[in-house]
Amino acid sequence: MASKSGIEWTEHTWNPTTGCTKVSPGCKHCYAEVMARRLHAMGAPGYERGFALTLHPDRLRQPLKRRQPTIYFVNSMSDLFHEEVPDTYLDEVFAVMEEAEQHVFQVLTKRAERMHDYILGRGGCPPNVWLGVSVEDRKYGVPRIDLLRHLPATVRFLSCEPLLEDLGEIDLASIHWIIVGGESGHRARPMRKHWVERLRDQAEEAGVAFFFKQWGAYGPDGVRRSKKANGRLLDGRTWDAMPAITAMT
């Protein structure tokens, strides 16, 4: 996939909201918070309030201006289902995604309860919208899977990044895609190779597409290096599988 976003598993980002608040251990060293502070210091438009939750109605129609079919990660700098985002604004975001039918929109959240209630309340979501939850650990992350599992979506996916522990045996029924990655930055927590391999093996057994994003600050040998030096290889190869969209139900 040719990514212009800097995120290996998508092509572009679209941020109709920015800013967030922490809800679980995966948020501890949030890359978006660090980036928002830098952008605020630089005087970048849209970051006048730093990482405080901010709606950007002026950005709503951005995807409609792009005719080339594109995979968009929605809210790389926020969480669309943050409690301060009104349902009426969510309605506007989903209306744009539905209208921009040439694109695919990847919506990822740590607020699985609100996503679950909102999607069911609106009677589903457009077929070009993929729904995902973050699964960083057993206590906070794994319970989100059950809230995602039965939502009506073309693709349901898990983002296990940063992966903070061995998730054990997880139920992948009705899940189409798993993304796994380690944490980056000078305060990064290590990710162990066998945690990743266990998820990969479960994905292969269940017929779920597996995407290994990065090792992050710690390599497969547990040694701290630069993110670039550690790379993306797992057992000598890259794992870049994407969901087979036409096969989804």
Phi and psi restraints in degrees (value plus and minus 20) as a CYANA .aco file:
   2 ALA   PHI    -104.0   -64.0
   2 ALA   PSI      84.5   124.5
   3 SER   PHI    -121.1   -81.1
   3 SER   PSI     108.3   148.3
   4 LYS   PHI    -123.9   -83.9
   4 LYS   PSI     -15.1    24.9
   5 SER   PHI    -115.4   -75.4
   5 SER   PSI     -36.0     4.0
   6 GLY   PHI      63.4   103.4
   6 GLY   PSI     -22.9    17.1
   7 ILE   PHI    -128.9   -88.9
   7 ILE   PSI     100.0   140.0
   8 GLU   PHI     -81.4   -41.4
   8 GLU   PSI     -47.1    -7.1
   9 TRP   PHI    -120.4   -80.4
   9 TRP   PSI      -7.4    32.6
  10 THR   PHI    -163.6  -123.6
  10 THR   PSI     155.7   195.7
  11 GLU   PHI    -127.2   -87.2
  11 GLU   PSI     -66.0   -26.0
  12 HIS   PHI    -157.0  -117.0
  12 HIS   PSI     142.5   182.5
  13 THR   PHI    -135.5   -95.5
  13 THR   PSI     133.1   173.1
  14 TRP   PHI    -159.4  -119.4
  14 TRP   PSI     102.4   142.4
  15 ASN   PHI    -140.9  -100.9
  15 ASN   PSI      59.8    99.8
  16 PRO   PHI     -89.8   -49.8
  16 PRO   PSI     -32.7     7.3
  17 THR   PHI    -154.9  -114.9
  17 THR   PSI     136.2   176.2
  18 THR   PHI    -153.8  -113.8
  18 THR   PSI     139.1   179.1
  19 GLY   PHI      68.6   108.6
  19 GLY   PSI     136.5   176.5
  20 CYS   PHI    -185.5  -145.5
  20 CYS   PSI    -199.6  -159.6
  21 THR   PHI    -156.4  -116.4
  21 THR   PSI     135.6   175.6
  22 LYS   PHI     -99.5   -59.5
  22 LYS   PSI     117.4   157.4
  23 VAL   PHI    -147.3  -107.3
  23 VAL   PSI     -33.1     6.9
  24 SER   PHI    -181.3  -141.3
  24 SER   PSI     151.0   191.0
  25 PRO   PHI     -77.6   -37.6
  25 PRO   PSI     -46.6    -6.6
  26 GLY   PHI     -84.3   -44.3
  26 GLY   PSI     -39.0     1.0
  27 CYS   PHI    -105.1   -65.1
  27 CYS   PSI     -29.7    10.3
  28 LYS   PHI     -73.5   -33.5
  28 LYS   PSI     -66.1   -26.1
  29 HIS   PHI    -135.9   -95.9
  29 HIS   PSI      34.3    74.3
  30 CYS   PHI     -79.6   -39.6
  30 CYS   PSI     101.7   141.7
  31 TYR   PHI     -85.7   -45.7
  31 TYR   PSI     -55.0   -15.0
  32 ALA   PHI     -85.8   -45.8
  32 ALA   PSI     -56.7   -16.7
  33 GLU   PHI     -84.0   -44.0
  33 GLU   PSI     -64.3   -24.3
  34 VAL   PHI     -81.6   -41.6
  34 VAL   PSI     -65.1   -25.1
  35 MET   PHI     -84.7   -44.7
  35 MET   PSI     -61.1   -21.1
  36 ALA   PHI     -82.6   -42.6
  36 ALA   PSI     -58.7   -18.7
  37 ARG   PHI     -84.7   -44.7
  37 ARG   PSI     -59.5   -19.5
  38 ARG   PHI     -84.8   -44.8
  38 ARG   PSI     -64.7   -24.7
  39 LEU   PHI     -85.2   -45.2
  39 LEU   PSI     -57.3   -17.3
  40 HIS   PHI     -81.9   -41.9
  40 HIS   PSI     -65.2   -25.2
  41 ALA   PHI     -84.0   -44.0
  41 ALA   PSI     -49.7    -9.7
  42 MET   PHI    -103.8   -63.8
  42 MET   PSI     -26.8    13.2
  43 GLY   PHI      55.3    95.3
  43 GLY   PSI       6.5    46.5
  44 ALA   PHI     -87.9   -47.9
  44 ALA   PSI     115.6   155.6
  45 PRO   PHI     -79.0   -39.0
  45 PRO   PSI     116.9   156.9
  46 GLY   PHI      76.0   116.0
  46 GLY   PSI     -29.4    10.6
  47 TYR   PHI    -141.1  -101.1
  47 TYR   PSI       8.0    48.0
  48 GLU   PHI     -81.0   -41.0
  48 GLU   PSI     -48.5    -8.5
  49 ARG   PHI    -121.2   -81.2
  49 ARG   PSI      -3.7    36.3
  50 GLY   PHI      43.2    83.2
  50 GLY   PSI    -143.4  -103.4
  51 PHE   PHI    -123.7   -83.7
  51 PHE   PSI      -4.6    35.4
  52 ALA   PHI     -90.1   -50.1
  52 ALA   PSI     121.8   161.8
  53 LEU   PHI     -76.6   -36.6
  53 LEU   PSI     104.1   144.1
  54 THR   PHI    -157.8  -117.8
  54 THR   PSI     110.9   150.9
  55 LEU   PHI    -107.5   -67.5
  55 LEU   PSI     124.6   164.6
  56 HIS   PHI    -147.8  -107.8
  56 HIS   PSI      56.8    96.8
  57 PRO   PHI     -77.0   -37.0
  57 PRO   PSI     -48.8    -8.8
  58 ASP   PHI     -87.3   -47.3
  58 ASP   PSI     -35.1     4.9
  59 ARG   PHI    -116.7   -76.7
  59 ARG   PSI     -25.8    14.2
  60 LEU   PHI     -76.6   -36.6
  60 LEU   PSI     -61.0   -21.0
  61 ARG   PHI    -113.0   -73.0
  61 ARG   PSI     -11.8    28.2
  62 GLN   PHI     -74.2   -34.2
  62 GLN   PSI     -67.0   -27.0
  63 PRO   PHI     -83.3   -43.3
  63 PRO   PSI     -45.9    -5.9
  64 LEU   PHI     -91.3   -51.3
  64 LEU   PSI     -38.4     1.6
  65 LYS   PHI    -103.7   -63.7
  65 LYS   PSI     -30.3     9.7
  66 ARG   PHI    -125.6   -85.6
  66 ARG   PSI      94.9   134.9
  67 ARG   PHI    -106.0   -66.0
  67 ARG   PSI     -49.6    -9.6
  68 GLN   PHI     -86.9   -46.9
  68 GLN   PSI     106.9   146.9
  69 PRO   PHI     -74.5   -34.5
  69 PRO   PSI     109.5   149.5
  70 THR   PHI    -161.5  -121.5
  70 THR   PSI     126.9   166.9
  71 ILE   PHI    -113.9   -73.9
  71 ILE   PSI      97.6   137.6
  72 TYR   PHI    -127.2   -87.2
  72 TYR   PSI     111.6   151.6
  73 PHE   PHI    -110.4   -70.4
  73 PHE   PSI      98.5   138.5
  74 VAL   PHI    -105.8   -65.8
  74 VAL   PSI     102.7   142.7
  75 ASN   PHI      45.4    85.4
  75 ASN   PSI      40.2    80.2
  76 SER   PHI     -86.7   -46.7
  76 SER   PSI     -38.3     1.7
  77 MET   PHI    -131.7   -91.7
  77 MET   PSI       0.5    40.5
  78 SER   PHI    -188.1  -148.1
  78 SER   PSI    -189.1  -149.1
  79 ASP   PHI    -150.7  -110.7
  79 ASP   PSI      95.2   135.2
  80 LEU   PHI     -76.2   -36.2
  80 LEU   PSI     -51.2   -11.2
  81 PHE   PHI    -118.4   -78.4
  81 PHE   PSI       2.3    42.3
  82 HIS   PHI     -75.9   -35.9
  82 HIS   PSI     124.8   164.8
  83 GLU   PHI     -83.6   -43.6
  83 GLU   PSI     -39.5     0.5
  84 GLU   PHI    -109.5   -69.5
  84 GLU   PSI     -21.1    18.9
  85 VAL   PHI    -109.1   -69.1
  85 VAL   PSI      95.7   135.7
  86 PRO   PHI     -85.2   -45.2
  86 PRO   PSI     130.8   170.8
  87 ASP   PHI     -77.3   -37.3
  87 ASP   PSI     -55.4   -15.4
  88 THR   PHI     -83.4   -43.4
  88 THR   PSI     -53.7   -13.7
  89 TYR   PHI     -94.2   -54.2
  89 TYR   PSI     -58.8   -18.8
  90 LEU   PHI     -77.9   -37.9
  90 LEU   PSI     -61.1   -21.1
  91 ASP   PHI     -78.2   -38.2
  91 ASP   PSI     -60.1   -20.1
  92 GLU   PHI     -87.6   -47.6
  92 GLU   PSI     -61.2   -21.2
  93 VAL   PHI     -82.4   -42.4
  93 VAL   PSI     -66.3   -26.3
  94 PHE   PHI     -87.7   -47.7
  94 PHE   PSI     -51.8   -11.8
  95 ALA   PHI     -84.5   -44.5
  95 ALA   PSI     -59.4   -19.4
  96 VAL   PHI     -86.3   -46.3
  96 VAL   PSI     -64.0   -24.0
  97 MET   PHI     -82.0   -42.0
  97 MET   PSI     -58.5   -18.5
  98 GLU   PHI     -87.5   -47.5
  98 GLU   PSI     -59.2   -19.2
  99 GLU   PHI     -89.8   -49.8
  99 GLU   PSI     -57.6   -17.6
 100 ALA   PHI    -104.4   -64.4
 100 ALA   PSI      41.0    81.0
 101 GLU   PHI     -88.6   -48.6
 101 GLU   PSI     -32.2     7.8
 102 GLN   PHI     -95.7   -55.7
 102 GLN   PSI     -35.9     4.1
 103 HIS   PHI    -123.2   -83.2
 103 HIS   PSI     142.5   182.5
 104 VAL   PHI    -128.9   -88.9
 104 VAL   PSI     115.2   155.2
 105 PHE   PHI    -137.7   -97.7
 105 PHE   PSI     103.9   143.9
 106 GLN   PHI    -120.5   -80.5
 106 GLN   PSI      94.9   134.9
 107 VAL   PHI    -129.5   -89.5
 107 VAL   PSI      97.2   137.2
 108 LEU   PHI    -139.1   -99.1
 108 LEU   PSI     115.4   155.4
 109 THR   PHI    -162.8  -122.8
 109 THR   PSI     134.8   174.8
 110 LYS   PHI    -119.3   -79.3
 110 LYS   PSI     -26.2    13.8
 111 ARG   PHI    -121.9   -81.9
 111 ARG   PSI      46.7    86.7
 112 ALA   PHI     -84.5   -44.5
 112 ALA   PSI     -53.0   -13.0
 113 GLU   PHI     -82.0   -42.0
 113 GLU   PSI     -65.9   -25.9
 114 ARG   PHI     -89.1   -49.1
 114 ARG   PSI     -59.6   -19.6
 115 MET   PHI     -80.0   -40.0
 115 MET   PSI     -64.6   -24.6
 116 HIS   PHI     -77.2   -37.2
 116 HIS   PSI     -70.0   -30.0
 117 ASP   PHI     -88.0   -48.0
 117 ASP   PSI     -59.5   -19.5
 118 TYR   PHI     -87.5   -47.5
 118 TYR   PSI     -66.8   -26.8
 119 ILE   PHI     -82.9   -42.9
 119 ILE   PSI     -64.8   -24.8
 120 LEU   PHI     -87.1   -47.1
 120 LEU   PSI     -55.5   -15.5
 121 GLY   PHI     -86.3   -46.3
 121 GLY   PSI     -50.9   -10.9
 122 ARG   PHI    -111.3   -71.3
 122 ARG   PSI     -20.6    19.4
 123 GLY   PHI      62.7   102.7
 123 GLY   PSI       4.0    44.0
 124 GLY   PHI      98.1   138.1
 124 GLY   PSI    -190.0  -150.0
 125 CYS   PHI    -158.4  -118.4
 125 CYS   PSI     141.3   181.3
 126 PRO   PHI     -78.5   -38.5
 126 PRO   PSI     130.8   170.8
 127 PRO   PHI     -85.9   -45.9
 127 PRO   PSI     -36.8     3.2
 128 ASN   PHI    -113.5   -73.5
 128 ASN   PSI      -8.0    32.0
 129 VAL   PHI    -129.7   -89.7
 129 VAL   PSI     101.6   141.6
 130 TRP   PHI    -115.5   -75.5
 130 TRP   PSI     120.3   160.3
 131 LEU   PHI    -133.8   -93.8
 131 LEU   PSI     113.9   153.9
 132 GLY   PHI    -161.1  -121.1
 132 GLY   PSI     139.5   179.5
 133 VAL   PHI    -149.4  -109.4
 133 VAL   PSI     130.7   170.7
 134 SER   PHI    -102.0   -62.0
 134 SER   PSI     115.8   155.8
 135 VAL   PHI    -153.1  -113.1
 135 VAL   PSI      64.5   104.5
 136 GLU   PHI    -112.2   -72.2
 136 GLU   PSI     -42.3    -2.3
 137 ASP   PHI    -175.1  -135.1
 137 ASP   PSI    -198.4  -158.4
 138 ARG   PHI     -98.4   -58.4
 138 ARG   PSI     -61.2   -21.2
 139 LYS   PHI     -89.1   -49.1
 139 LYS   PSI     -68.8   -28.8
 140 TYR   PHI    -118.2   -78.2
 140 TYR   PSI     -59.5   -19.5
 141 GLY   PHI     -98.5   -58.5
 141 GLY   PSI     -69.2   -29.2
 142 VAL   PHI     -79.9   -39.9
 142 VAL   PSI     -61.0   -21.0
 143 PRO   PHI     -80.4   -40.4
 143 PRO   PSI     -42.2    -2.2
 144 ARG   PHI     -86.5   -46.5
 144 ARG   PSI     -45.4    -5.4
 145 ILE   PHI     -83.4   -43.4
 145 ILE   PSI     -61.9   -21.9
 146 ASP   PHI     -84.9   -44.9
 146 ASP   PSI     -52.6   -12.6
 147 LEU   PHI     -90.7   -50.7
 147 LEU   PSI     -48.9    -8.9
 148 LEU   PHI    -101.5   -61.5
 148 LEU   PSI     -56.3   -16.3
 149 ARG   PHI     -71.8   -31.8
 149 ARG   PSI     -61.4   -21.4
 150 HIS   PHI    -121.9   -81.9
 150 HIS   PSI     -11.5    28.5
 151 LEU   PHI     -92.6   -52.6
 151 LEU   PSI     120.1   160.1
 152 PRO   PHI     -95.9   -55.9
 152 PRO   PSI      80.6   120.6
 153 ALA   PHI    -166.3  -126.3
 153 ALA   PSI     128.7   168.7
 154 THR   PHI     -81.4   -41.4
 154 THR   PSI     -62.6   -22.6
 155 VAL   PHI    -153.5  -113.5
 155 VAL   PSI     112.7   152.7
 156 ARG   PHI    -137.2   -97.2
 156 ARG   PSI     106.2   146.2
 157 PHE   PHI    -154.0  -114.0
 157 PHE   PSI     138.5   178.5
 158 LEU   PHI    -136.4   -96.4
 158 LEU   PSI     114.2   154.2
 159 SER   PHI    -130.8   -90.8
 159 SER   PSI      82.0   122.0
 160 CYS   PHI    -114.4   -74.4
 160 CYS   PSI      47.4    87.4
 161 GLU   PHI    -169.3  -129.3
 161 GLU   PSI     104.0   144.0
 162 PRO   PHI     -94.5   -54.5
 162 PRO   PSI     113.6   153.6
 163 LEU   PHI     -97.8   -57.8
 163 LEU   PSI      97.0   137.0
 164 LEU   PHI    -124.4   -84.4
 164 LEU   PSI     -31.1     8.9
 165 GLU   PHI    -184.3  -144.3
 165 GLU   PSI     151.9   191.9
 166 ASP   PHI     -88.3   -48.3
 166 ASP   PSI     101.6   141.6
 167 LEU   PHI    -101.1   -61.1
 167 LEU   PSI     -27.5    12.5
 168 GLY   PHI      52.5    92.5
 168 GLY   PSI    -177.7  -137.7
 169 GLU   PHI    -102.0   -62.0
 169 GLU   PSI     102.2   142.2
 170 ILE   PHI    -137.7   -97.7
 170 ILE   PSI     131.5   171.5
 171 ASP   PHI    -105.7   -65.7
 171 ASP   PSI      94.2   134.2
 172 LEU   PHI    -122.2   -82.2
 172 LEU   PSI      -5.6    34.4
 173 ALA   PHI     -78.6   -38.6
 173 ALA   PSI     110.8   150.8
 174 SER   PHI      47.4    87.4
 174 SER   PSI      -3.8    36.2
 175 ILE   PHI    -123.8   -83.8
 175 ILE   PSI     117.8   157.8
 176 HIS   PHI    -127.3   -87.3
 176 HIS   PSI     -39.4     0.6
 177 TRP   PHI    -175.1  -135.1
 177 TRP   PSI     118.0   158.0
 178 ILE   PHI    -145.5  -105.5
 178 ILE   PSI     109.1   149.1
 179 ILE   PHI    -129.4   -89.4
 179 ILE   PSI     112.6   152.6
 180 VAL   PHI    -147.9  -107.9
 180 VAL   PSI     118.6   158.6
 181 GLY   PHI    -179.5  -139.5
 181 GLY   PSI     134.1   174.1
 182 GLY   PHI    -113.2   -73.2
 182 GLY   PSI     148.9   188.9
 183 GLU   PHI    -106.4   -66.4
 183 GLU   PSI     125.3   165.3
 184 SER   PHI    -131.4   -91.4
 184 SER   PSI     153.1   193.1
 185 GLY   PHI      80.4   120.4
 185 GLY   PSI     144.8   184.8
 186 HIS   PHI     -91.8   -51.8
 186 HIS   PSI     -36.1     3.9
 187 ARG   PHI    -126.5   -86.5
 187 ARG   PSI      -3.4    36.6
 188 ALA   PHI     -79.9   -39.9
 188 ALA   PSI     125.0   165.0
 189 ARG   PHI    -115.3   -75.3
 189 ARG   PSI     121.5   161.5
 190 PRO   PHI     -91.6   -51.6
 190 PRO   PSI     130.9   170.9
 191 MET   PHI    -136.4   -96.4
 191 MET   PSI     110.9   150.9
 192 ARG   PHI    -109.7   -69.7
 192 ARG   PSI     124.2   164.2
 193 LYS   PHI     -79.5   -39.5
 193 LYS   PSI     -61.4   -21.4
 194 HIS   PHI     -88.5   -48.5
 194 HIS   PSI     -43.6    -3.6
 195 TRP   PHI     -84.0   -44.0
 195 TRP   PSI     -64.2   -24.2
 196 VAL   PHI     -86.8   -46.8
 196 VAL   PSI     -65.8   -25.8
 197 GLU   PHI     -82.6   -42.6
 197 GLU   PSI     -56.5   -16.5
 198 ARG   PHI     -84.8   -44.8
 198 ARG   PSI     -60.4   -20.4
 199 LEU   PHI     -88.0   -48.0
 199 LEU   PSI     -62.3   -22.3
 200 ARG   PHI     -80.2   -40.2
 200 ARG   PSI     -64.7   -24.7
 201 ASP   PHI     -84.6   -44.6
 201 ASP   PSI     -60.1   -20.1
 202 GLN   PHI     -85.9   -45.9
 202 GLN   PSI     -59.6   -19.6
 203 ALA   PHI     -82.9   -42.9
 203 ALA   PSI     -64.6   -24.6
 204 GLU   PHI     -83.3   -43.3
 204 GLU   PSI     -61.4   -21.4
 205 GLU   PHI     -85.1   -45.1
 205 GLU   PSI     -54.6   -14.6
 206 ALA   PHI    -109.5   -69.5
 206 ALA   PSI     -23.9    16.1
 207 GLY   PHI      52.8    92.8
 207 GLY   PSI      11.2    51.2
 208 VAL   PHI    -121.6   -81.6
 208 VAL   PSI     113.1   153.1
 209 ALA   PHI     -82.0   -42.0
 209 ALA   PSI     116.5   156.5
 210 PHE   PHI    -140.7  -100.7
 210 PHE   PSI     107.9   147.9
 211 PHE   PHI    -145.3  -105.3
 211 PHE   PSI      96.9   136.9
 212 PHE   PHI    -117.9   -77.9
 212 PHE   PSI      92.0   132.0
 213 LYS   PHI     -99.9   -59.9
 213 LYS   PSI     -67.9   -27.9
 214 GLN   PHI    -193.3  -153.3
 214 GLN   PSI     139.6   179.6
 215 TRP   PHI    -102.7   -62.7
 215 TRP   PSI     -52.2   -12.2
 216 GLY   PHI      63.0   103.0
 216 GLY   PSI    -161.6  -121.6
 217 ALA   PHI     -94.9   -54.9
 217 ALA   PSI     -40.5    -0.5
 218 TYR   PHI    -139.3   -99.3
 218 TYR   PSI     111.0   151.0
 219 GLY   PHI     -99.5   -59.5
 219 GLY   PSI     159.5   199.5
 220 PRO   PHI     -83.7   -43.7
 220 PRO   PSI     -39.0     1.0
 221 ASP   PHI    -110.2   -70.2
 221 ASP   PSI     -17.8    22.2
 222 GLY   PHI      62.4   102.4
 222 GLY   PSI     -14.9    25.1
 223 VAL   PHI    -110.5   -70.5
 223 VAL   PSI     116.7   156.7
 224 ARG   PHI    -100.4   -60.4
 224 ARG   PSI     107.8   147.8
 225 ARG   PHI    -164.0  -124.0
 225 ARG   PSI    -192.8  -152.8
 226 SER   PHI     -92.6   -52.6
 226 SER   PSI     134.6   174.6
 227 LYS   PHI     -76.0   -36.0
 227 LYS   PSI     -61.6   -21.6
 228 LYS   PHI     -85.0   -45.0
 228 LYS   PSI     -60.7   -20.7
 229 ALA   PHI     -85.9   -45.9
 229 ALA   PSI     -56.3   -16.3
 230 ASN   PHI     -94.5   -54.5
 230 ASN   PSI     -52.3   -12.3
 231 GLY   PHI      48.8    88.8
 231 GLY   PSI    -175.3  -135.3
 232 ARG   PHI    -147.0  -107.0
 232 ARG   PSI     -16.2    23.8
 233 LEU   PHI     -95.9   -55.9
 233 LEU   PSI     114.0   154.0
 234 LEU   PHI    -144.5  -104.5
 234 LEU   PSI      98.7   138.7
 235 ASP   PHI      32.7    72.7
 235 ASP   PSI      22.3    62.3
 236 GLY   PHI      63.3   103.3
 236 GLY   PSI     -12.6    27.4
 237 ARG   PHI    -170.7  -130.7
 237 ARG   PSI     144.4   184.4
 238 THR   PHI    -109.8   -69.8
 238 THR   PSI     133.0   173.0
 239 TRP   PHI    -146.0  -106.0
 239 TRP   PSI      80.0   120.0
 240 ASP   PHI    -140.3  -100.3
 240 ASP   PSI       7.3    47.3
 241 ALA   PHI     -85.8   -45.8
 241 ALA   PSI     119.5   159.5
 242 MET   PHI    -135.9   -95.9
 242 MET   PSI     139.2   179.2
 243 PRO   PHI     -83.3   -43.3
 243 PRO   PSI     125.1   165.1
 244 ALA   PHI    -101.9   -61.9
 244 ALA   PSI      72.5   112.5
 245 ILE   PHI     -77.0   -37.0
 245 ILE   PSI     -60.7   -20.7
 246 THR   PHI     -87.8   -47.8
 246 THR   PSI     -37.5     2.5
 247 ALA   PHI    -113.4   -73.4
 247 ALA   PSI     -24.6    15.4
 248 MET   PHI     -95.9   -55.9
 248 MET   PSI     127.2   167.2
